[in-house]
Amino acid sequence: MLKLRKVEEPMKHLIEFDIYVPIKIRVGHWDMSKEHTIYWRTGDFEKSLIEIGLGSETGILRSFTLTEAAIVSSNDQCIESIDCETIEGTPLFDISGFPSNGFLDCTNQFNVYLGQKELLVSISMNSCIRRIKQDRIEYWFDSNDNLISVRVTDITSEEMYTLRQGLQV
């Protein structure tokens, strides 16, 4: 799993919805000549894949990409009120176990839930103890500081239409 090391100041982000890559979140601006990006990936690597980009020296979150999802559920509201600590900021992850090629692959089944105006990508069924919020995006963590879910809220009807096309639902 991807483990939280600390929380940095909030950074600007860009959310992109697309029919080919359903959702990509870009966090901050970075200079690739100073620090390249390494990737933590999960899914079954055939019908589902999430790719999370991190700074190779700092572990700062750079991107979250949902490339494909095998399990997608639709509900009017995919999240009930979750009572956990909320912090504004940008997650910084532990990258000490990353291989030299810059890709850490973890085979894991994840679930995608679509509400009327929200998306939840659930990597683990563990309970949320803490969430780090950046505007419309929340990163959820369990009691061991492992990333368990990513939530995007306030999705417009146009964005949701594109997202549904990309996820083929």
TASUL-V152042 format. One record per helix or strand of 2 or more residues. SS is the DSSP state (alpha for helix, beta for strand). FROM is the first residue (numbers start at 1). LEN is the number of residues. If there is no record, write none. Layout:
# TASUL-V152042
ss=SS from=FROM len=LEN
ss=SS from=FROM len=LEN
This chain:
# TASUL-V152042
ss=beta from=3 len=6
ss=beta from=13 len=5
ss=beta from=23 len=5
ss=beta from=37 len=7
ss=beta from=49 len=7
ss=beta from=60 len=9
ss=beta from=72 len=3
ss=beta from=85 len=4
ss=beta from=90 len=4
ss=beta from=103 len=5
ss=beta from=111 len=4
ss=beta from=119 len=4
ss=beta from=130 len=5
ss=beta from=137 len=5
ss=beta from=146 len=7
ss=alpha from=157 len=11
